[in-house]
Amino acid sequence: MSLASVLATVPTRQSYMHLSSTEKNVFYVVMAVSLALMIAQFLRRLPVWRKGVPIHWKPDPLGSVAKFILGQRKVQSSRPKSGAPMHLMIFYGFMALFLATTLLFIAVYGQAVGIPNFHKGAYYLAYEAVFDVLGMFFVVGVAWAWGRRINLLRQHGPTVVNPETGKPEFNGNPLSHEVKDHLVLALLLLLGVGGYVLEAARMANTPQPWDFYAPVGYALSKVMPAISNDVYRGIWWSHAALVAVFFITLPQMKIKHIFTATLTAAGHNPEASMGRLEPISMAQVEETGRIGVATADQYTQWHLLSLDACMTCGRCTEVCPAHNVGKILNPKQVVADIAKAAETGEEVAAAVSEEALWACTTCNACVEACPVLIRHVDMIVDARRHLVAEGRLSGSGATVLRQMAGTGNAWGAPAGNREDWMKGLNVPLARDGKPFEVLFWVGCAGATDPLGMRTSRALVDLLNKAGVSYACLGNEELCTGDPARRLGDEFQFQAQAEMNVAAFAKYGIKRVVTACPHCLNTLRNEYGDFGATLEVLHHTELLADLVAEGRLKGATPEPGRVTYHDPCYLARVNNTSDAPRSLVGDQTHLDETVTLLDLAKNEPYPLRVLAEPEQHGRKTLCCGAGGGRMWMDEEPNQRPSNRRLDQLVETGADTVAVACPFCRIMLDAGLKQRPDGDNIKLVDLAEMLQDANS
């Protein structure tokens, strides 16, 4: 057998089969022009992105792209109901096809720079087998996405634009339904299916003994009629035309996030935390002449870029507690409105609407859900800062700021009353001069609200029984400033922070425990910007340690009789869901980064001791108190706490355990409105432990 005949049997396939030199040159021109048009359209967005303020952080491009794009971390941790499995199929299928095309390009054109054509032999057979199967993930995912979109359209109807606002009204469907949304899915499906048709046509036109290594194309070729050279060339050019159309239209479609989301991930702040808002210095105010964000160009360049990464998937709107009780706030629309304002120069508050900005609870459910890292809460609070600086906050929201400035207490209670809850308990105070290991930070609610005071007293009892060396600041403790900061009064927050940090320094405080997740978050994540170096624990974390050490006994409720409400600022923002559950004997792993498969295994959640509501852990549903909403007027039929109570009551439990005074206040108000409210007991986990150790 000659060498030529041996080489002829080596598995491979011919590139540009049946195409003339002229046709190949036309193809090169078409691809070059379509790619140039695509790049030109993206470059036209550069001036919009560059309007913003340069970033001050150091990104980790490789690490962030690997984590959030290649690893799809945010999509992996989404609820399966959000369409996450479908998205993963599309993404990884697309990546497989992109990799296959890249390898083929190198094999064909690498010869010009000395790279031999490796697209043959065993490698070629493996290439055909692997990518032929992986490509089906893309086809199935796109078909699933289109079917899901059509099904949602049938259920909810088309999007209706409000004639007064000019904005689309949310009708229960998280997806938009513009014609181009369906056209892009049709184009992607044609590309995916067309690739297999082209492969099958090649096999039908020029069969080879190794064709079965590509099972999808091979099976399709068996049902095809004989394919002539001219028909094959027609199919080839049809597919090439679709590829060119894809390149040209990509920047105008939501699928452009393939590119923009990668850039967003590359520029992401690796130190960013949902629990920390960026401080403003007086030097910045003097330099810029403003506080907060009036127009979109005052956001960072990264924030403006992130707006273009939005694919309008609606995950943020799906989980928004304000939106889901009928309020005007729609996080997806906020992104669209700010993006439009970035182009027009319109004031952000006018583009979004002040009502929508004030409706936000800053629970960060939208930020947690967003697969492309958009920081909705940061942008909303920055806009609030401008409104407060301009005197455009009125009513009960403005009242809480005045109360805090006048008394150092968000409730407006006199500073001299901060120790009233301690009466009869002999609580040690830092000013007594005795050494202590941990400071019990009581918080405004724990020192003022009757329900919060019950938690404070229960915790003190437990600390005493466990022999913990602790003390309180008493009248020297002021509000952390969390409500002021999230309402937008940055400098009132900073005034509170500086006074509290001075008290910490005065007594050498390094370790703090608090029963308030909002205080926890501010002390743990934000006071470091003002010189504090603290280890901050939630009271359930400290109590869990004491139970594990045998210094306290855990609670032992009857399984299914108690449900637990995860506070947003504890579970989602500070990733603490396991410690509270361990106090009743449940050993969970909700604090860990979970995959889609893990979440699927937990639905429905297996009954242990606690009867888990539908949304729990990091996916908890907000009570509506955050972001200063605790003190703001609210329509009775638009209270997120009522929706959350429905979920908690649906578990069948007769006791609702909480671990946040804000949540307790909101849920208690909701229970009083319910006809079955008297049948539901509302307690803090500290009180349950107190009963177990009495």
DOTI-84533 format. One record per residue (C-alpha): x, y, z; residue in one letter. Coordinates in steps of 0.05 Angstrom, whole numbers, padded with zeros to 5 digits, always signed. Example, Ala and Ser with C-alpha at 12.3 -4.5 7.8 and 13.67 -1.06 7.14 Angstrom:
2
+00246-00090+00156A
+00273-00021+00143S
REM end
This chain:
694
+00000+00000+00000M
+00029+00067-00020S
+00040+00125+00028L
-00013+00164-00010A
-00065+00111-00001S
-00049+00107+00073V
-00056+00182+00082L
-00121+00179+00044A
-00151+00134+00097T
-00132+00179+00155V
-00197+00208+00183P
-00206+00281+00167T
-00250+00327+00126R
-00239+00378+00073Q
-00249+00451+00088S
-00289+00493+00039Y
-00312+00431+00003M
-00335+00445-00069H
-00321+00520-00062L
-00280+00555-00115S
-00223+00603-00098S
-00269+00661-00116T
-00323+00637-00068E
-00272+00629-00012K
-00248+00700-00023N
-00320+00726-00023V
-00330+00689+00043F
-00268+00722+00074Y
-00294+00790+00053V
-00364+00777+00081V
-00337+00753+00148M
-00288+00811+00152A
-00342+00862+00138V
-00392+00831+00187S
-00339+00828+00242L
-00319+00900+00228A
-00391+00923+00233L
-00399+00886+00298M
-00336+00916+00328I
-00355+00986+00303A
-00422+00982+00339Q
-00389+00962+00405F
-00338+01018+00397L
-00395+01068+00391R
-00415+01049+00462R
-00346+01067+00488L
-00361+01142+00496P
-00422+01125+00539V
-00381+01080+00584W
-00324+01130+00588R
-00371+01185+00612K
-00368+01154+00681G
-00318+01164+00737V
-00255+01120+00731P
-00255+01061+00779I
-00210+01064+00840H
-00205+00990+00853W
-00157+00938+00825K
-00196+00886+00785P
-00177+00813+00778D
-00195+00802+00705P
-00173+00729+00699L
-00201+00707+00765G
-00267+00743+00757S
-00278+00719+00685V
-00261+00648+00706A
-00309+00651+00765K
-00368+00690+00737F
-00364+00676+00662I
-00331+00609+00651L
-00355+00582+00719G
-00423+00616+00714Q
-00422+00624+00790R
-00482+00670+00794K
-00524+00626+00748V
-00502+00563+00784Q
-00530+00591+00849S
-00596+00613+00819S
-00660+00578+00835R
-00677+00526+00782P
-00744+00561+00771K
-00707+00621+00743S
-00689+00583+00680G
-00617+00572+00703A
-00609+00501+00674P
-00632+00527+00607M
-00582+00584+00609H
-00525+00538+00627L
-00542+00492+00568M
-00541+00552+00521I
-00477+00580+00550F
-00436+00517+00553Y
-00463+00494+00486G
-00444+00560+00455F
-00375+00557+00487M
-00366+00486+00459A
-00384+00510+00389L
-00338+00571+00396F
-00281+00526+00419L
-00294+00478+00361A
-00292+00535+00311T
-00229+00564+00342T
-00193+00497+00339L
-00213+00488+00267L
-00190+00558+00250F
-00122+00545+00281I
-00115+00478+00245A
-00133+00508+00177V
-00098+00575+00180Y
-00043+00560+00229G
-00003+00529+00173Q
+00014+00600+00150A
+00055+00609+00214V
+00084+00539+00216G
+00030+00502+00256I
+00016+00435+00222P
-00055+00415+00206N
-00074+00372+00266F
-00147+00364+00245H
-00141+00291+00228K
-00132+00221+00255G
-00152+00203+00327A
-00156+00277+00345Y
-00206+00289+00290Y
-00250+00231+00312L
-00249+00255+00384A
-00264+00326+00360Y
-00324+00302+00319E
-00352+00259+00375A
-00345+00310+00432V
-00368+00373+00397F
-00424+00339+00358D
-00456+00320+00425V
-00440+00385+00462L
-00471+00425+00406G
-00538+00394+00422M
-00536+00428+00490F
-00538+00494+00453F
-00596+00473+00407V
-00637+00443+00464V
-00623+00503+00509G
-00645+00554+00456V
-00707+00514+00439A
-00723+00510+00514W
-00712+00585+00521A
-00758+00601+00463W
-00812+00553+00488G
-00807+00583+00558R
-00814+00653+00530R
-00875+00634+00488I
-00906+00598+00547N
-00897+00659+00592L
-00927+00702+00538L
-00988+00658+00535R
-00996+00659+00610Q
-00987+00734+00622H
-00999+00767+00555G
-00955+00818+00520P
-00920+00875+00556T
-00964+00937+00562V
-00934+01007+00563V
-00963+01055+00614N
-00985+01117+00574P
-00971+01163+00634E
-00900+01140+00648T
-00881+01112+00580G
-00852+01052+00615K
-00873+00979+00608P
-00917+00954+00664E
-00898+00889+00696F
-00953+00837+00689N
-00922+00778+00725G
-00877+00759+00668N
-00803+00773+00683P
-00785+00772+00609L
-00796+00826+00558S
-00831+00808+00493H
-00805+00853+00438E
-00805+00822+00369V
-00729+00823+00367K
-00728+00779+00429D
-00761+00724+00390H
-00721+00738+00327L
-00655+00729+00363V
-00677+00662+00390L
-00700+00642+00320A
-00632+00663+00293L
-00594+00623+00346L
-00637+00562+00334L
-00626+00567+00259L
-00551+00573+00271L
-00550+00512+00316G
-00595+00468+00273V
-00564+00495+00209G
-00496+00472+00233G
-00521+00401+00240Y
-00557+00405+00172V
-00492+00427+00140L
-00454+00370+00173E
-00506+00320+00151A
-00506+00348+00080A
-00430+00338+00077R
-00438+00266+00100M
-00495+00254+00050A
-00454+00285-00006N
-00387+00251+00009T
-00397+00193+00058P
-00337+00169+00098Q
-00330+00106+00141P
-00317+00147+00204W
-00379+00192+00198D
-00414+00155+00255F
-00365+00187+00304Y
-00409+00249+00298A
-00474+00215+00319P
-00523+00274+00311V
-00499+00294+00241G
-00493+00221+00221Y
-00564+00204+00242A
-00591+00265+00205L
-00552+00247+00142S
-00587+00179+00141K
-00655+00212+00130V
-00630+00260+00078M
-00637+00249+00003P
-00576+00249-00041A
-00541+00317-00037I
-00510+00345-00101S
-00449+00390-00099N
-00491+00450-00117D
-00542+00436-00062V
-00486+00427-00012Y
-00456+00494-00032R
-00524+00526-00024G
-00531+00499+00047I
-00460+00521+00062W
-00473+00592+00039W
-00539+00595+00077S
-00504+00578+00141H
-00448+00627+00127A
-00500+00682+00115A
-00532+00667+00182L
-00465+00673+00216V
-00453+00741+00184A
-00523+00764+00205V
-00508+00741+00276F
-00444+00782+00279F
-00476+00845+00250I
-00538+00843+00295T
-00503+00820+00359L
-00492+00890+00388P
-00566+00907+00378Q
-00592+00846+00414M
-00594+00826+00487K
-00547+00770+00471I
-00493+00823+00467K
-00482+00807+00540H
-00437+00751+00515I
-00387+00807+00504F
-00407+00861+00554T
-00417+00813+00612A
-00346+00788+00602T
-00320+00859+00605L
-00363+00872+00667T
-00334+00811+00701A
-00263+00831+00681A
-00272+00899+00714G
-00310+00874+00775H
-00284+00895+00843N
-00260+00830+00875P
-00267+00862+00944E
-00339+00884+00932A
-00389+00864+00985S
-00464+00870+00985M
-00458+00895+01056G
-00413+00955+01041R
-00432+01020+01008L
-00377+01065+00982E
-00363+01124+01029P
-00360+01196+01006I
-00307+01242+01034S
-00313+01317+01044M
-00254+01324+00997A
-00295+01291+00943Q
-00353+01338+00956V
-00307+01399+00952E
-00276+01373+00888E
-00341+01354+00852T
-00390+01402+00885G
-00441+01347+00895R
-00463+01291+00940I
-00487+01227+00909G
-00507+01217+00836V
-00551+01267+00799A
-00536+01244+00728T
-00512+01176+00703A
-00443+01201+00684D
-00429+01208+00758Q
-00430+01132+00767Y
-00365+01096+00754T
-00347+01073+00684Q
-00355+01002+00709W
-00426+01014+00732H
-00444+01044+00664L
-00413+00985+00628L
-00452+00937+00673S
-00517+00968+00649L
-00501+00945+00578D
-00489+00874+00605A
-00562+00869+00626C
-00599+00816+00586M
-00667+00836+00616T
-00676+00765+00642C
-00719+00793+00698G
-00687+00753+00754R
-00678+00817+00794C
-00751+00836+00786T
-00774+00765+00803E
-00741+00769+00872V
-00754+00842+00889C
-00798+00845+00952P
-00823+00915+00937A
-00843+00900+00866H
-00878+00835+00884N
-00927+00871+00929V
-00947+00920+00875G
-00899+00978+00886K
-00871+01017+00827I
-00800+00992+00838L
-00777+00946+00782N
-00702+00932+00786P
-00699+00911+00713K
-00732+00976+00693Q
-00685+01015+00739V
-00626+00988+00699V
-00660+01005+00633A
-00678+01075+00657D
-00607+01091+00682I
-00578+01063+00617A
-00624+01110+00578K
-00605+01168+00623A
-00532+01154+00609A
-00546+01170+00536E
-00593+01228+00544T
-00563+01263+00605G
-00630+01262+00641E
-00627+01264+00717E
-00627+01193+00746V
-00682+01208+00796A
-00727+01234+00740A
-00711+01176+00694A
-00724+01123+00747V
-00775+01163+00788S
-00765+01184+00860E
-00821+01138+00883E
-00785+01078+00856A
-00719+01098+00888L
-00751+01106+00956W
-00787+01039+00951A
-00722+00999+00954C
-00710+00959+01018T
-00635+00950+01000T
-00645+00876+01014C
-00596+00860+00956N
-00640+00804+00929A
-00632+00836+00860C
-00556+00839+00867V
-00554+00767+00890E
-00597+00744+00832A
-00564+00783+00776C
-00521+00737+00734P
-00480+00795+00705V
-00460+00829+00770L
-00502+00892+00765I
-00502+00930+00831R
-00573+00957+00833H
-00571+00977+00907V
-00507+01017+00900D
-00537+01057+00843M
-00603+01068+00879I
-00570+01092+00943V
-00524+01138+00905D
-00585+01170+00873A
-00618+01175+00942R
-00556+01211+00968R
-00567+01265+00916H
-00641+01271+00933L
-00626+01278+01008V
-00572+01330+00995A
-00623+01369+00953E
-00674+01365+01009G
-00720+01320+00969R
-00736+01270+01024L
-00797+01287+01065S
-00847+01254+01110G
-00829+01197+01157S
-00764+01185+01121G
-00739+01255+01137A
-00765+01248+01208T
-00720+01188+01224V
-00660+01228+01200L
-00678+01286+01246R
-00689+01238+01304Q
-00621+01206+01294M
-00586+01273+01289A
-00621+01298+01352G
-00617+01238+01398T
-00569+01187+01366G
-00628+01138+01364N
-00667+01120+01301A
-00731+01117+01342W
-00718+01186+01372G
-00713+01160+01443A
-00671+01205+01490P
-00600+01182+01499A
-00612+01177+01573G
-00663+01122+01562N
-00614+01074+01527R
-00604+01035+01592E
-00678+01028+01611D
-00682+00957+01583W
-00628+00935+01632M
-00667+00950+01695K
-00664+00892+01744G
-00612+00854+01704L
-00546+00881+01732N
-00516+00887+01662V
-00441+00904+01664P
-00422+00969+01630L
-00357+00986+01596A
-00351+01050+01636R
-00347+01009+01701D
-00274+00997+01684G
-00276+00921+01692K
-00243+00880+01636P
-00289+00842+01589F
-00279+00799+01526E
-00338+00817+01483V
-00382+00879+01476L
-00457+00867+01471F
-00480+00918+01420W
-00553+00927+01435V
-00575+00972+01378G
-00633+01022+01376C
-00686+00968+01368A
-00657+00925+01424G
-00657+00984+01471A
-00721+01019+01450T
-00773+00973+01418D
-00811+00928+01468P
-00801+00866+01424L
-00727+00882+01414G
-00719+00892+01488M
-00745+00821+01501R
-00690+00795+01456T
-00637+00837+01492S
-00659+00812+01560R
-00660+00740+01537A
-00590+00746+01508L
-00562+00776+01572V
-00592+00719+01611D
-00558+00669+01565L
-00491+00704+01568L
-00494+00703+01643N
-00512+00629+01646K
-00456+00612+01598A
-00406+00653+01638G
-00388+00699+01580V
-00346+00760+01599S
-00384+00817+01567Y
-00405+00889+01576A
-00449+00941+01542C
-00436+01014+01525L
-00503+01035+01554G
-00517+01109+01542N
-00451+01115+01505E
-00478+01072+01448E
-00508+01109+01390L
-00545+01084+01328C
-00494+01054+01279T
-00523+01101+01226G
-00547+01044+01180D
-00616+01075+01168P
-00585+01142+01151A
-00534+01113+01103R
-00584+01071+01065R
-00634+01128+01062L
-00579+01170+01031G
-00555+01215+01088D
-00482+01195+01082E
-00454+01247+01129F
-00504+01234+01184Q
-00481+01161+01180F
-00408+01182+01183Q
-00421+01226+01244A
-00452+01167+01280Q
-00396+01121+01258A
-00341+01167+01282E
-00372+01174+01351M
-00381+01099+01358N
-00311+01084+01333V
-00284+01133+01385A
-00322+01093+01439A
-00291+01028+01414F
-00222+01059+01417A
-00235+01087+01486K
-00249+01018+01515Y
-00203+00978+01469G
-00262+00939+01440I
-00243+00886+01389K
-00299+00835+01393R
-00373+00851+01387V
-00437+00811+01389V
-00505+00839+01368T
-00575+00813+01357A
-00588+00862+01300C
-00564+00840+01230P
-00566+00913+01207H
-00519+00933+01263C
-00477+00871+01249L
-00470+00889+01175N
-00451+00961+01189T
-00401+00945+01243L
-00371+00886+01205R
-00369+00913+01134N
-00370+00989+01138E
-00337+01013+01202Y
-00269+00990+01177G
-00271+01051+01131D
-00271+01094+01194F
-00214+01061+01231G
-00249+01005+01269A
-00218+00936+01272T
-00272+00890+01298L
-00293+00818+01300E
-00368+00822+01297V
-00414+00763+01312L
-00488+00756+01306H
-00519+00731+01371H
-00539+00665+01338T
-00466+00654+01319E
-00442+00664+01390L
-00499+00623+01419L
-00484+00567+01369A
-00412+00566+01394D
-00435+00564+01466L
-00482+00506+01451V
-00427+00469+01414A
-00381+00479+01475E
-00434+00451+01521G
-00441+00517+01559R
-00514+00523+01537L
-00567+00473+01515K
-00599+00479+01447G
-00673+00486+01438A
-00712+00422+01423T
-00778+00441+01390P
-00823+00387+01360E
-00805+00377+01286P
-00848+00417+01240G
-00877+00463+01294R
-00826+00519+01283V
-00807+00556+01220T
-00749+00605+01216Y
-00747+00670+01177H
-00678+00687+01151D
-00663+00762+01156P
-00635+00790+01090C
-00577+00825+01123Y
-00557+00761+01160L
-00569+00706+01109A
-00560+00739+01042R
-00514+00798+01056V
-00471+00764+01110N
-00480+00691+01090N
-00502+00666+01158T
-00558+00615+01156S
-00529+00553+01189D
-00515+00581+01258A
-00587+00601+01272P
-00612+00532+01250R
-00561+00496+01293S
-00594+00526+01355L
-00652+00479+01345V
-00610+00420+01323G
-00612+00428+01247D
-00544+00417+01215Q
-00547+00451+01147T
-00498+00475+01095H
-00533+00536+01070L
-00473+00581+01081D
-00433+00544+01029E
-00432+00563+00956T
-00484+00517+00925V
-00491+00491+00855T
-00553+00484+00815L
-00553+00409+00829L
-00550+00422+00904D
-00609+00469+00901L
-00649+00420+00860A
-00638+00367+00913K
-00666+00413+00966N
-00732+00426+00933E
-00778+00410+00967P
-00735+00421+01028Y
-00731+00358+01071P
-00765+00366+01138L
-00715+00365+01194R
-00734+00404+01257V
-00752+00470+01224L
-00807+00473+01173A
-00772+00513+01119E
-00811+00565+01078P
-00805+00566+01003E
-00752+00620+01004Q
-00698+00611+01056H
-00623+00619+01067G
-00591+00667+01018R
-00655+00665+00977K
-00697+00691+01035T
-00755+00738+01023L
-00747+00808+01054C
-00794+00832+01109C
-00792+00902+01080G
-00756+00939+01137A
-00688+00952+01106G
-00664+01014+01071G
-00699+01059+01121G
-00767+01030+01101R
-00780+01011+01174M
-00797+01084+01188W
-00831+01102+01122M
-00905+01103+01108D
-00932+01042+01072E
-00999+01023+01042E
-01029+00964+01081P
-01036+00923+01017N
-00964+00936+00996Q
-00926+00909+01055R
-00873+00857+01039P
-00881+00830+01109S
-00951+00805+01093N
-00925+00766+01033R
-00870+00736+01075R
-00919+00717+01130L
-00960+00679+01078D
-00899+00637+01062Q
-00883+00625+01135L
-00954+00606+01154V
-00959+00559+01094E
-00906+00515+01126T
-00958+00493+01177G
-00915+00515+01236A
-00948+00550+01294D
-00884+00586+01316T
-00843+00635+01274V
-00772+00643+01298A
-00734+00706+01280V
-00663+00732+01290A
-00672+00806+01274C
-00710+00860+01312P
-00730+00895+01247F
-00760+00831+01219C
-00795+00818+01285R
-00828+00886+01285I
-00852+00879+01213M
-00877+00808+01220L
-00911+00825+01286D
-00949+00882+01253A
-00970+00834+01198G
-00994+00781+01246L
-01039+00831+01280K
-01075+00842+01214Q
-01086+00768+01200R
-01148+00731+01225P
-01104+00673+01245D
-01051+00718+01276G
-01068+00699+01347D
-01052+00626+01331N
-00980+00642+01310I
-00925+00654+01361K
-00868+00700+01342L
-00803+00693+01381V
-00730+00707+01374D
-00684+00647+01374L
-00651+00675+01437A
-00718+00669+01473E
-00725+00596+01450M
-00656+00582+01478L
-00673+00619+01542Q
-00732+00573+01552D
-00688+00512+01539A
-00639+00535+01592N
-00687+00559+01645S
REM end
